[in-house]
Amino acid sequence: MKKPDVSIVVIDKSELGIADTLDSFKKLKTSFTYEVVVVDASGGLFDAIAAAHPEARWVPFVSKTKKRFTIPEQRNAGVTEAKADIIAFTDANCIAQPDWLERLVAPIKKDDEALVAGLALSQAAGSIYDQDHAHRKGQKYIRECPTINLAFTREAYEKIGGFDERFDYGSDVDFSWRANDLGFKVRYVPEAIISHDWGSASDNMKRSYRYGVARARLYKKHPRRWRELCTADVITLIYPAYILGLPLTYWFWPYPLLIVVPLYKNRHLQPFKVVQKHLIYGCGVLRELVRL
């Protein structure tokens, strides 16, 4: 069998929405040949879905370390199992637009790019998770990216060193940071669109906390990037500092009112949800900073 142009890799452990993800791949309109690889850590939860999608190659994954979160391990396993020299990642619960793969991979094939990130939109209109695109508008290259919508060459992956399995969350951002350190740029193609179901309010709170923990862990690993805390990543500095300052309320009662500033700045972007997300994220940052 001829090697495909692209291997689409999806990792999963508990998201039954992967069935919709696989269905969306059947509607792809692309000039590239591709295979679909699912790295399945569910322990049999998806057997019925696998049987209904024989076009996908299912790779059972069992953690050797018994870690609760095995995201980077599954990502590395997916690349190992992939047959193509270009790997495209997305997440379970994502729906790919018909031209997603064509637009995502074209810069690699035609412009010799090594890493290309697309746009992830929320299935629920107006989600606060859609704000990243506004911040990236007009940028040809971006400083970091998750694997929710990412393609890269196997050659780049091997030079970067794969995903760091010491992480729970955040190994994808670490991957892109290390890529930058080696001189690789991340091309941004907002026309390559997937939509994602972010889940319930409880899911989003857990996600914000875990992202905060991951962010602090990233800066522990990459101390040369600390200066970004005062520029591109000021949120990771401001919200933990605000939380740490709350005891000052005992001596200066107006201190909590400082939260009005970000509420006002985000007044057109669901301000209470944005600030709640960032406060929970800040708690995660602080939790990791005090971890031994």
Order of alpha helices (4+ residues) and beta strands (2+ residues): beta-alpha-beta-alpha-beta-alpha-beta-beta-alpha-beta-alpha-beta-beta-alpha-alpha-beta-alpha-alpha-alpha-alpha
